[in-house]
């Protein structure tokens, strides 16, 4: 009877061994499939990210070209103000309207010497109001001055 139990035990051990071998093989195959699937996902995500970055770079380059394209000179200083303050407008209101005109002028002409802005705007406002309007635009981070303060440009 001991021999029969030993034979049954040996046979059972062989079956368990085969089952473990098949199971290990299946696990290995599944692992390889998962690895391939993960590699494909990473590859696809990388391609999408590259396309997105390339598209963004293209848009930035286009915007830079448009911003650096020289615009035609603005009309002469005889041009009436874009915005006209109404009667009884406060000094702050006058400065705001003048700031809008200066901003529009800079939009059309790009970097401009302060002296040129002063001469263009002198028929619309006094020198102190022009200075205040420039200060207003600078405080709102709409313009910047050159290092020596002689030129103004839009931000």
VOTI-742712 format. One record per residue (C-alpha): residue number from 1; residue in three letters; x, z, y. Coordinates in Angstrom, 3 decimals. Layout:
residues N
{nr = NUM, rest = Ala, X = X, Z = Z, Y = Y}
...
This chain:
residues 155
{nr = 1, rest = Unk, X = 0.000, Z = 0.000, Y = 0.000}
{nr = 2, rest = Unk, X = 2.911, Z = 0.642, Y = 2.351}
{nr = 3, rest = Unk, X = 4.104, Z = -2.911, Y = 1.796}
{nr = 4, rest = Unk, X = 0.658, Z = -4.254, Y = 2.651}
{nr = 5, rest = Unk, X = 0.559, Z = -2.190, Y = 5.893}
{nr = 6, rest = Unk, X = 4.085, Z = -3.347, Y = 6.723}
{nr = 7, rest = Unk, X = 3.038, Z = -6.977, Y = 6.141}
{nr = 8, rest = Unk, X = -0.090, Z = -6.550, Y = 8.263}
{nr = 9, rest = Unk, X = 1.950, Z = -4.860, Y = 10.964}
{nr = 10, rest = Unk, X = 4.520, Z = -7.663, Y = 10.894}
{nr = 11, rest = Unk, X = 1.784, Z = -10.289, Y = 11.067}
{nr = 12, rest = Unk, X = 0.091, Z = -8.493, Y = 13.957}
{nr = 13, rest = Unk, X = 3.444, Z = -8.203, Y = 15.753}
{nr = 14, rest = Unk, X = 3.999, Z = -11.951, Y = 15.385}
{nr = 15, rest = Unk, X = 0.511, Z = -12.682, Y = 16.812}
{nr = 16, rest = Unk, X = 1.100, Z = -10.345, Y = 19.743}
{nr = 17, rest = Unk, X = 4.503, Z = -11.945, Y = 20.359}
{nr = 18, rest = Unk, X = 2.994, Z = -15.442, Y = 20.385}
{nr = 19, rest = Unk, X = 0.211, Z = -14.314, Y = 22.717}
{nr = 20, rest = Unk, X = 2.762, Z = -12.758, Y = 25.069}
{nr = 21, rest = Unk, X = 4.858, Z = -15.931, Y = 25.003}
{nr = 22, rest = Unk, X = 1.805, Z = -18.075, Y = 25.805}
{nr = 23, rest = Unk, X = 0.795, Z = -15.649, Y = 28.532}
{nr = 24, rest = Unk, X = 4.288, Z = -15.652, Y = 30.060}
{nr = 25, rest = Unk, X = 4.335, Z = -19.446, Y = 29.994}
{nr = 26, rest = Unk, X = 0.916, Z = -19.587, Y = 31.699}
{nr = 27, rest = Unk, X = 2.041, Z = -17.093, Y = 34.350}
{nr = 28, rest = Unk, X = 5.179, Z = -19.160, Y = 34.998}
{nr = 29, rest = Unk, X = 3.159, Z = -22.393, Y = 35.307}
{nr = 30, rest = Unk, X = 0.710, Z = -20.703, Y = 37.666}
{nr = 31, rest = Unk, X = 3.612, Z = -19.368, Y = 39.750}
{nr = 32, rest = Unk, X = 5.115, Z = -22.867, Y = 40.040}
{nr = 33, rest = Unk, X = 1.739, Z = -24.302, Y = 41.111}
{nr = 34, rest = Unk, X = 1.352, Z = -21.570, Y = 43.725}
{nr = 35, rest = Unk, X = 4.877, Z = -22.195, Y = 45.002}
{nr = 36, rest = Unk, X = 4.167, Z = -25.931, Y = 45.385}
{nr = 37, rest = Unk, X = 0.864, Z = -25.232, Y = 47.135}
{nr = 38, rest = Unk, X = 2.551, Z = -22.789, Y = 49.560}
{nr = 39, rest = Unk, X = 5.314, Z = -25.307, Y = 50.304}
{nr = 40, rest = Unk, X = 2.687, Z = -27.969, Y = 51.060}
{nr = 41, rest = Unk, X = 0.797, Z = -25.590, Y = 53.383}
{nr = 42, rest = Unk, X = 4.011, Z = -24.747, Y = 55.261}
{nr = 43, rest = Unk, X = 4.953, Z = -28.432, Y = 55.492}
{nr = 44, rest = Unk, X = 1.499, Z = -29.379, Y = 56.842}
{nr = 45, rest = Unk, X = 1.519, Z = -26.481, Y = 59.318}
{nr = 46, rest = Unk, X = 4.984, Z = -27.490, Y = 60.508}
{nr = 47, rest = Unk, X = 3.841, Z = -31.074, Y = 61.097}
{nr = 48, rest = Unk, X = 0.797, Z = -29.883, Y = 63.045}
{nr = 49, rest = Unk, X = 2.927, Z = -27.529, Y = 65.144}
{nr = 50, rest = Unk, X = 5.430, Z = -30.321, Y = 65.879}
{nr = 51, rest = Unk, X = 2.615, Z = -32.673, Y = 66.949}
{nr = 52, rest = Unk, X = 1.137, Z = -29.976, Y = 69.188}
{nr = 53, rest = Unk, X = 4.510, Z = -29.287, Y = 70.814}
{nr = 54, rest = Unk, X = 5.211, Z = -33.004, Y = 71.279}
{nr = 55, rest = Unk, X = 1.789, Z = -33.462, Y = 72.850}
{nr = 56, rest = Unk, X = 2.337, Z = -30.520, Y = 75.212}
{nr = 57, rest = Unk, X = 5.770, Z = -31.839, Y = 76.200}
{nr = 58, rest = Unk, X = 4.240, Z = -35.255, Y = 76.886}
{nr = 59, rest = Unk, X = 1.571, Z = -33.709, Y = 79.112}
{nr = 60, rest = Unk, X = 4.147, Z = -31.660, Y = 81.019}
{nr = 61, rest = Unk, X = 6.355, Z = -34.727, Y = 81.538}
{nr = 62, rest = Unk, X = 3.347, Z = -36.678, Y = 82.822}
{nr = 63, rest = Unk, X = 2.407, Z = -33.904, Y = 85.261}
{nr = 64, rest = Unk, X = 6.000, Z = -33.638, Y = 86.487}
{nr = 65, rest = Unk, X = 6.105, Z = -37.411, Y = 87.081}
{nr = 66, rest = Unk, X = 2.844, Z = -37.218, Y = 89.021}
{nr = 67, rest = Unk, X = 4.040, Z = -34.259, Y = 91.087}
{nr = 68, rest = Unk, X = 7.400, Z = -35.815, Y = 91.899}
{nr = 69, rest = Unk, X = 5.927, Z = -39.207, Y = 92.753}
{nr = 70, rest = Unk, X = 6.413, Z = -39.699, Y = 96.489}
{nr = 71, rest = Unk, X = 3.096, Z = -39.856, Y = 98.281}
{nr = 72, rest = Unk, X = 2.558, Z = -42.021, Y = 101.376}
{nr = 73, rest = Unk, X = 3.104, Z = -40.425, Y = 104.773}
{nr = 74, rest = Unk, X = 0.190, Z = -38.689, Y = 106.417}
{nr = 75, rest = Unk, X = -1.554, Z = -40.130, Y = 109.440}
{nr = 76, rest = Unk, X = -0.259, Z = -39.353, Y = 112.905}
{nr = 77, rest = Unk, X = -0.758, Z = -36.032, Y = 114.615}
{nr = 78, rest = Unk, X = -3.817, Z = -37.433, Y = 116.420}
{nr = 79, rest = Unk, X = -5.813, Z = -36.907, Y = 113.247}
{nr = 80, rest = Unk, X = -8.606, Z = -34.437, Y = 113.758}
{nr = 81, rest = Unk, X = -8.457, Z = -31.211, Y = 111.782}
{nr = 82, rest = Unk, X = -9.799, Z = -31.399, Y = 108.278}
{nr = 83, rest = Unk, X = -11.815, Z = -28.252, Y = 108.903}
{nr = 84, rest = Unk, X = -13.092, Z = -27.370, Y = 112.337}
{nr = 85, rest = Unk, X = -13.681, Z = -23.738, Y = 113.180}
{nr = 86, rest = Unk, X = -17.082, Z = -23.134, Y = 114.717}
{nr = 87, rest = Unk, X = -17.721, Z = -21.574, Y = 118.121}
{nr = 88, rest = Unk, X = -17.024, Z = -17.886, Y = 118.133}
{nr = 89, rest = Unk, X = -14.731, Z = -18.089, Y = 115.110}
{nr = 90, rest = Unk, X = -12.452, Z = -15.075, Y = 114.836}
{nr = 91, rest = Unk, X = -8.695, Z = -15.407, Y = 115.176}
{nr = 92, rest = Unk, X = -8.437, Z = -14.786, Y = 111.441}
{nr = 93, rest = Unk, X = -10.906, Z = -17.610, Y = 110.867}
{nr = 94, rest = Unk, X = -8.918, Z = -19.953, Y = 113.106}
{nr = 95, rest = Unk, X = -5.754, Z = -19.074, Y = 111.188}
{nr = 96, rest = Unk, X = -7.535, Z = -19.767, Y = 107.900}
{nr = 97, rest = Unk, X = -8.723, Z = -23.200, Y = 109.042}
{nr = 98, rest = Unk, X = -5.258, Z = -24.041, Y = 110.347}
{nr = 99, rest = Unk, X = -3.715, Z = -22.877, Y = 107.056}
{nr = 100, rest = Unk, X = -6.037, Z = -25.312, Y = 105.254}
{nr = 101, rest = Unk, X = -4.889, Z = -28.173, Y = 107.503}
{nr = 102, rest = Unk, X = -1.226, Z = -27.297, Y = 106.956}
{nr = 103, rest = Unk, X = -1.775, Z = -27.105, Y = 103.199}
{nr = 104, rest = Unk, X = -3.457, Z = -30.527, Y = 103.227}
{nr = 105, rest = Unk, X = -0.594, Z = -31.961, Y = 105.300}
{nr = 106, rest = Unk, X = 1.982, Z = -30.604, Y = 102.833}
{nr = 107, rest = Unk, X = -0.048, Z = -31.954, Y = 99.910}
{nr = 108, rest = Unk, X = 0.140, Z = -35.439, Y = 101.392}
{nr = 109, rest = Unk, X = 3.731, Z = -35.308, Y = 102.680}
{nr = 110, rest = Unk, X = 5.644, Z = -32.930, Y = 100.430}
{nr = 111, rest = Unk, X = 8.500, Z = -30.779, Y = 101.706}
{nr = 112, rest = Unk, X = 8.465, Z = -30.845, Y = 105.501}
{nr = 113, rest = Unk, X = 10.590, Z = -29.258, Y = 108.240}
{nr = 114, rest = Unk, X = 8.842, Z = -26.407, Y = 110.065}
{nr = 115, rest = Unk, X = 9.538, Z = -28.214, Y = 113.341}
{nr = 116, rest = Unk, X = 7.592, Z = -31.245, Y = 112.100}
{nr = 117, rest = Unk, X = 4.626, Z = -29.088, Y = 111.060}
{nr = 118, rest = Unk, X = 4.690, Z = -27.404, Y = 114.450}
{nr = 119, rest = Unk, X = 4.695, Z = -30.741, Y = 116.281}
{nr = 120, rest = Unk, X = 1.904, Z = -32.165, Y = 114.102}
{nr = 121, rest = Unk, X = -0.293, Z = -29.077, Y = 114.513}
{nr = 122, rest = Unk, X = 0.475, Z = -28.302, Y = 118.195}
{nr = 123, rest = Unk, X = -2.632, Z = -30.131, Y = 119.467}
{nr = 124, rest = Unk, X = -4.794, Z = -27.963, Y = 117.176}
{nr = 125, rest = Unk, X = -3.375, Z = -24.501, Y = 117.768}
{nr = 126, rest = Unk, X = -0.785, Z = -22.443, Y = 119.557}
{nr = 127, rest = Unk, X = 2.642, Z = -21.745, Y = 118.105}
{nr = 128, rest = Unk, X = 1.730, Z = -18.128, Y = 117.209}
{nr = 129, rest = Unk, X = -1.338, Z = -19.311, Y = 115.262}
{nr = 130, rest = Unk, X = 0.750, Z = -21.929, Y = 113.443}
{nr = 131, rest = Unk, X = 3.237, Z = -19.214, Y = 112.490}
{nr = 132, rest = Unk, X = 0.409, Z = -16.977, Y = 111.330}
{nr = 133, rest = Unk, X = -1.072, Z = -19.815, Y = 109.232}
{nr = 134, rest = Unk, X = 2.315, Z = -20.418, Y = 107.592}
{nr = 135, rest = Unk, X = 2.567, Z = -16.694, Y = 106.897}
{nr = 136, rest = Unk, X = -0.928, Z = -16.718, Y = 105.419}
{nr = 137, rest = Unk, X = 0.016, Z = -19.538, Y = 103.027}
{nr = 138, rest = Unk, X = 3.282, Z = -17.826, Y = 102.108}
{nr = 139, rest = Unk, X = 1.501, Z = -14.524, Y = 101.416}
{nr = 140, rest = Unk, X = -0.961, Z = -16.333, Y = 99.141}
{nr = 141, rest = Unk, X = 2.004, Z = -17.911, Y = 97.290}
{nr = 142, rest = Unk, X = 0.892, Z = -21.423, Y = 98.235}
{nr = 143, rest = Unk, X = 4.122, Z = -22.414, Y = 99.995}
{nr = 144, rest = Unk, X = 7.799, Z = -21.529, Y = 99.973}
{nr = 145, rest = Unk, X = 10.490, Z = -21.875, Y = 102.564}
{nr = 146, rest = Unk, X = 13.981, Z = -23.291, Y = 102.103}
{nr = 147, rest = Unk, X = 16.852, Z = -20.778, Y = 102.084}
{nr = 148, rest = Unk, X = 17.507, Z = -21.348, Y = 105.778}
{nr = 149, rest = Unk, X = 13.759, Z = -21.247, Y = 106.607}
{nr = 150, rest = Unk, X = 13.830, Z = -24.726, Y = 108.121}
{nr = 151, rest = Unk, X = 11.654, Z = -26.502, Y = 105.540}
{nr = 152, rest = Unk, X = 8.345, Z = -25.703, Y = 103.873}
{nr = 153, rest = Unk, X = 7.135, Z = -26.920, Y = 100.465}
{nr = 154, rest = Unk, X = 4.119, Z = -26.318, Y = 98.251}
{nr = 155, rest = Unk, X = 4.478, Z = -24.096, Y = 95.214}
